[in-house]
Amino acid sequence: MAERVVETEPLAERSTSVTVPRIRWRQARRINDVRHVPEEVAIAFSYAGSTHAVMMATPADLMDFALGFSLTEGIVSTIDDVDRIEVVHDDHGIDVQIWLRAEKGDALIARRRHMAGPVGCGLCGIESIDQAMRTAPPVQSTLNMSANHVAEATAALNAQQPLHQITRAVHGAGFFMPGAGMVAIREDVGRHNALDKLAGALLASGHRGGDGAVVVSSRVSVEMVQKTALIGSGILIAISAPTALALRVAQDAGITVVALARGEDFEVFTHPKRIDFGQV
């Protein structure tokens, strides 16, 4: 249950952004001032004391990050598979230590026996090309959205990213439910990280993935589709364009890809029946 997922010590205060001096050149004038830039910290995920992956990420929402990474990498299926989580800070980074229920822990040990070694962000914790190209699980969501909902979702994502608003340098991932609005948003310097944090937030809060749409401030790569499928959402909305592979995987998984969503305009690439174009 969720109450087993605990931090054994309070998180130390780590800033998610810092102010740095800069020189701006505007209209043939030199201006000395400052700018906010996001922090980037090495964050390790360790399972039963063994490091599985290390990412460069924003040092926030680490519990969500650990849960979401574990879910989208296929290590756990539900929050009940996690026994506890501890967050350990040092001068070089953050070690997020995760303990799993016995059967999941044994499965991960067996999986790691075949790994060449831990890897960094991108395709995390995988050991073969076949796993990198893994089939996304089919999504059963019956959610439909209007064109107005799509515009509302992207507007909400843009408006509710405080770190991006001061740095203009991080990605956001949100979960939009028609009638309820944007129920969760997470930010990170990495787009995969932001989506993993969102997945963890949904897992911890008990929101069902099929009840809402995933909304991201990035392009639609195959990994973003795979993670959306594991969340269980049938609609993925993005402000940028998709890749061809992402669309093939989304088509097979039953995911509606809405991309290039800016203002009231957007493009639908797969499973368009989920979008009601009559409600404008």
C-alpha positions in Angstrom: 0.0 0.0 0.0 1.0 3.6 -0.4 1.8 4.0 3.3 4.7 1.6 3.0 6.5 4.0 0.6 8.4 6.3 3.0 11.4 8.4 3.2 13.5 7.5 6.2 14.9 11.0 6.5 13.6 14.4 5.5 14.7 15.7 2.1 17.4 18.2 2.4 16.5 21.5 0.8 17.8 21.4 -2.8 17.1 24.3 -5.1 15.6 23.4 -8.5 17.1 26.6 -10.0 19.9 29.1 -9.4 20.5 32.7 -10.5 23.6 33.2 -12.6 25.1 36.4 -14.1 24.9 37.0 -17.8 25.5 39.6 -20.5 22.7 40.3 -22.9 23.2 41.9 -26.3 20.0 43.6 -27.3 19.6 46.1 -30.1 23.3 46.8 -30.2 23.4 47.4 -26.4 25.2 45.4 -23.7 23.1 44.7 -20.6 24.5 43.1 -17.5 21.9 41.2 -15.4 21.0 37.7 -14.2 19.0 34.7 -15.4 17.4 31.7 -13.6 18.7 28.4 -14.8 17.6 24.9 -13.7 19.6 22.7 -11.5 20.8 19.3 -12.9 21.8 16.6 -10.4 23.0 13.0 -10.7 20.2 10.8 -9.4 20.8 7.1 -8.9 18.1 4.4 -8.6 19.3 1.5 -6.4 17.3 -1.6 -5.9 18.1 -3.6 -2.7 21.5 -1.7 -2.6 22.5 -2.3 -6.2 22.6 0.7 -8.6 20.3 0.1 -11.6 20.5 3.4 -13.4 21.8 7.0 -13.0 20.0 10.0 -14.6 20.8 13.7 -14.7 17.6 15.2 -13.5 15.9 18.0 -11.6 16.2 17.3 -7.8 12.4 17.4 -7.1 9.6 15.0 -6.7 12.0 12.1 -6.1 9.5 9.7 -4.6 7.3 10.1 -7.7 10.4 9.7 -9.9 11.3 6.4 -8.2 7.8 5.0 -8.5 7.3 6.2 -12.0 10.6 4.9 -13.2 9.9 1.6 -11.6 6.6 1.4 -13.4 7.6 2.5 -16.9 10.6 0.3 -16.9 8.5 -2.7 -16.1 10.0 -3.3 -12.7 6.7 -3.0 -10.8 3.1 -3.1 -11.9 1.4 -1.5 -8.9 2.4 0.5 -5.8 1.9 -2.7 -3.8 5.1 -4.0 -5.4 7.2 -1.4 -3.6 8.1 -2.1 0.0 9.9 1.2 0.8 11.9 4.0 -0.6 14.7 6.0 1.0 16.3 9.1 -0.4 20.0 9.6 0.5 21.8 12.9 -0.3 25.5 13.5 -0.6 27.8 16.1 -2.1 27.9 14.4 -5.5 24.2 13.6 -6.0 21.2 11.7 -4.7 20.8 8.0 -4.3 17.2 6.9 -4.3 17.1 3.4 -2.7 14.2 1.2 -3.5 13.2 -2.0 -1.9 10.6 -4.2 -3.6 8.3 -7.0 -2.5 10.1 -10.3 -2.5 8.8 -11.7 -5.9 9.5 -8.4 -7.7 12.9 -8.1 -6.2 13.8 -11.7 -7.2 12.6 -11.0 -10.8 14.8 -7.9 -11.0 17.8 -9.8 -9.7 17.2 -12.4 -12.4 16.9 -9.7 -15.1 20.1 -7.9 -14.0 22.1 -11.1 -14.3 21.9 -10.6 -18.0 22.7 -6.9 -18.1 26.0 -5.6 -19.3 25.8 -2.8 -16.7 23.7 0.2 -15.7 23.1 2.9 -18.3 22.1 6.5 -18.3 19.1 8.4 -19.4 17.4 7.6 -22.7 16.8 3.8 -22.7 17.3 3.1 -19.1 18.1 -0.2 -17.5 17.8 -2.3 -20.7 19.9 -5.1 -21.9 19.1 -5.8 -25.5 17.8 -4.2 -28.7 14.7 -6.4 -28.4 13.9 -4.8 -25.0 14.5 -1.3 -26.4 12.0 -2.1 -29.1 9.6 -3.8 -26.7 5.9 -3.9 -27.6 3.8 -1.4 -25.7 0.9 -3.0 -23.8 -2.5 -2.5 -25.4 -4.4 0.4 -23.8 -8.1 -0.2 -22.9 -9.1 3.4 -22.2 -12.5 4.5 -23.5 -11.9 8.2 -22.8 -13.0 10.6 -25.5 -12.1 14.3 -25.7 -13.4 17.3 -27.6 -11.3 19.7 -29.6 -11.9 22.2 -26.8 -10.5 19.7 -24.2 -7.3 19.4 -26.2 -6.8 23.2 -26.2 -7.7 23.4 -22.5 -5.1 20.7 -21.7 -2.2 22.3 -23.5 -3.1 25.7 -22.1 -3.2 24.3 -18.5 0.2 22.6 -19.0 1.8 25.9 -20.2 0.2 27.8 -17.3 1.1 25.4 -14.5 4.9 24.9 -14.9 6.5 27.3 -12.4 10.1 26.1 -13.0 9.7 26.5 -16.7 8.3 29.9 -16.3 11.4 31.2 -14.6 14.0 29.2 -16.6 12.4 28.4 -20.0 14.6 25.3 -19.9 12.6 22.3 -18.5 10.0 19.9 -19.8 6.5 19.3 -18.3 4.2 16.3 -18.2 0.7 16.6 -17.0 -2.5 14.5 -16.6 -5.7 16.1 -17.9 -9.1 14.8 -17.0 -12.1 16.3 -18.8 -14.3 17.9 -16.2 -11.6 18.0 -13.6 -8.8 19.7 -15.5 -5.1 19.2 -15.0 -4.9 17.0 -11.9 -1.1 16.6 -11.8 2.0 18.1 -13.4 5.6 17.3 -13.0 8.7 19.1 -14.4 12.2 18.1 -15.1 15.2 18.9 -17.3 14.6 15.6 -19.1 11.4 14.9 -20.9 11.5 11.2 -20.0 12.1 12.1 -16.4 9.1 14.5 -16.3 6.9 11.7 -17.6 8.3 9.2 -15.1 7.6 11.6 -12.3 4.0 12.1 -13.5 3.6 8.3 -13.7 4.7 8.0 -10.1 2.4 10.8 -9.0 -0.5 9.0 -10.6 0.5 5.7 -9.1 0.7 7.2 -5.6 -2.5 9.2 -5.9 -4.6 6.3 -7.2 -5.6 8.0 -10.5 -6.4 5.5 -13.2 -4.4 6.2 -16.4 -7.4 5.4 -18.6 -9.4 8.3 -17.1 -7.2 11.1 -18.5 -4.8 12.2 -21.2 -1.0 12.5 -20.8 0.1 16.0 -22.0 3.8 16.7 -22.7 5.8 19.7 -23.7 8.1 17.8 -26.0 8.2 15.7 -29.2 6.6 12.3 -29.2 9.3 9.7 -29.3 8.8 6.0 -29.0 9.8 6.0 -25.3 7.1 8.5 -24.5 4.5 6.3 -26.2 5.8 3.2 -24.3 5.6 5.1 -21.0 2.1 6.4 -21.8 1.0 2.8 -22.5 2.3 1.6 -19.2 0.5 4.5 -17.4 -2.6 3.2 -19.2 -3.7 6.5 -20.9 -5.3 6.2 -24.3 -4.5 9.8 -25.4 -1.1 11.4 -25.6 -1.0 15.2 -26.4 2.2 16.9 -27.3 3.2 20.4 -28.4 5.8 19.1 -30.8 5.9 16.5 -33.6 6.0 12.6 -33.4 8.5 10.2 -34.9 7.4 7.5 -37.3 8.3 4.7 -34.9 6.3 6.4 -32.1 3.3 6.5 -34.4 3.7 2.8 -35.3 3.9 1.8 -31.7 1.0 4.0 -30.7 -1.2 2.6 -33.5 -0.5 -1.0 -32.3 -1.0 0.0 -28.6 -4.3 1.7 -29.3 -3.1 5.2 -28.3 -4.4 8.4 -29.8 -1.5 10.7 -30.6 -2.4 14.4 -30.8 0.7 16.4 -31.7 1.7 19.9 -32.7 -1.0 21.1 -30.2 -0.6 24.9 -30.0 -3.4 27.2 -29.1 -6.6 25.8 -30.6 -4.7 24.0 -33.4 -3.5 20.4 -33.3 -3.0 17.3 -35.5 -4.2 13.8 -34.8 -2.1 10.9 -36.2 -3.5 7.7 -34.7 -6.9 6.4 -33.5 -8.8 9.7 -34.2 -12.1 8.3 -33.0 -11.2 9.4 -29.4 -11.3 13.1 -30.5 -14.7 14.7 -31.1 -14.2 17.4 -33.8 -17.9 18.4 -33.6 -17.5 20.2 -30.2 -15.7 23.3 -31.2 
